[in-house]
Amino acid sequence: MADGGGESARARGAPATPRARVRSAALWGVVGGFAFLVLAQGYRLLGPGPLPVGLWGLALVALGVGVASAGLSYLAEARLRAKRRT
């Protein structure tokens, strides 16, 4: 199976480029924000009562969760790669 080259041809365990780390962290941030919104929607559908915040409050909290998960994944990636656990 021939490899097309590019980023996928780098050796496993080689340090990620800064652009790849930022892109990976941003995608984890999106995943974190949407995961929060899915959990909030499930609570609204199946929970005992309404949430204490409205639609804009949920959007703001989801944004905060997304930023936090992106930041944590950006910091954790370097640490995990240094310990060779990726």
C-alpha positions as CSV (number, residue, x, y, z in Angstrom):
1,M,0.0,0.0,0.0
2,A,1.7,3.2,-1.1
3,D,1.6,6.2,1.1
4,G,0.8,9.6,-0.6
5,G,3.4,11.5,1.5
6,G,2.7,14.7,3.3
7,E,1.8,14.9,7.0
8,S,0.7,11.2,7.1
9,A,4.2,10.1,6.1
10,R,5.8,11.5,9.2
11,A,7.2,9.0,11.6
12,R,5.0,7.9,14.4
13,G,6.0,9.8,17.6
14,A,7.4,12.8,15.7
15,P,6.5,16.1,17.2
16,A,3.3,17.6,15.8
17,T,3.5,20.9,13.9
18,P,2.0,23.9,15.8
19,R,-0.7,24.2,13.1
20,A,-1.7,20.5,13.5
21,R,-1.8,21.0,17.3
22,V,-4.1,24.0,17.0
23,R,-6.4,22.3,14.6
24,S,-6.6,19.2,16.8
25,A,-7.3,21.3,19.9
26,A,-10.0,23.3,18.0
27,L,-11.7,20.2,16.9
28,W,-11.7,18.8,20.4
29,G,-13.2,22.1,21.5
30,V,-16.0,21.7,19.0
31,V,-16.6,18.2,20.2
32,G,-16.7,19.4,23.9
33,G,-19.2,22.2,23.1
34,F,-21.5,19.9,21.1
35,A,-21.3,17.2,23.8
36,F,-22.5,19.7,26.4
37,L,-25.4,20.8,24.2
38,V,-26.4,17.2,23.6
39,L,-26.4,16.5,27.4
40,A,-28.4,19.7,28.0
41,Q,-30.9,18.7,25.3
42,G,-31.3,15.3,26.9
43,Y,-31.9,16.9,30.3
44,R,-34.5,19.2,28.8
45,L,-36.3,16.2,27.1
46,L,-36.1,13.7,30.0
47,G,-35.2,15.8,33.1
48,P,-37.6,16.6,35.9
49,G,-37.9,20.3,35.0
50,P,-36.5,23.2,33.0
51,L,-32.9,24.2,33.1
52,P,-32.0,27.3,35.1
53,V,-30.7,29.1,32.0
54,G,-32.3,29.9,28.7
55,L,-31.1,29.3,25.2
56,W,-28.5,32.0,25.2
57,G,-27.2,30.9,28.6
58,L,-26.8,27.3,27.2
59,A,-24.9,28.7,24.2
60,L,-22.6,30.7,26.4
61,V,-21.9,27.7,28.7
62,A,-21.3,25.5,25.6
63,L,-18.8,28.1,24.3
64,G,-17.0,28.1,27.6
65,V,-16.9,24.3,27.7
66,G,-15.5,24.3,24.1
67,V,-12.8,26.8,24.9
68,A,-11.9,24.9,28.1
69,S,-11.7,21.6,26.3
70,A,-9.7,23.1,23.5
71,G,-7.2,24.6,25.9
72,L,-6.9,21.5,27.9
73,S,-6.4,19.3,24.9
74,Y,-3.8,21.6,23.5
75,L,-1.8,21.5,26.8
76,A,-2.3,17.7,27.3
77,E,-1.2,16.7,23.8
78,A,2.4,18.0,24.4
79,R,2.6,16.2,27.8
80,L,1.2,12.9,26.5
81,R,3.5,13.1,23.5
82,A,6.5,13.7,25.8
83,K,5.5,10.5,27.7
84,R,4.9,8.6,24.4
85,R,1.3,7.9,25.2
86,T,-0.3,9.1,22.0
